[in-house]
Amino acid sequence: MKGLNVKILLWLILFILCWVFAALALVLYPVIWLLLLPFRLIGIAVTSVFELLRALLLLPSRLLGVSR
């Protein structure tokens, strides 16, 4: 009977802790997303610049009709 009480107590502690962590995650996720948004925009801009440079470098071969 004592082991059963310990198990129930551990399950209740786990339920309480998981509920707190789940609520914390729901609150913090949008904040973290907003903090990381500038880095995502910088990544999009850098990718666009590299694609533009690639297009400029491959333009002569495309004009001459060389296939990949």
C-alpha positions, 0 to 999 in steps of 0.5 A: 500500500505504501508503494502505491501511495508513492507512485500516486504521489510521483504521478501527481508531481509529474502532472503538476510539473508537466502542466507548468512546463507546457504552459511555459512553452505556450507563453515562451514560444511566440517570444522566442519566435519574435526574437529569432525573426531578424535572423531568419530575415537576414538568412533570406536576404543572404540567400537571395544575394547568393542566388542573384550572384549565381544567376549573374555568373551563369548568365553567359553560359545560359545565353550560349545555350550550355545545358547543365 
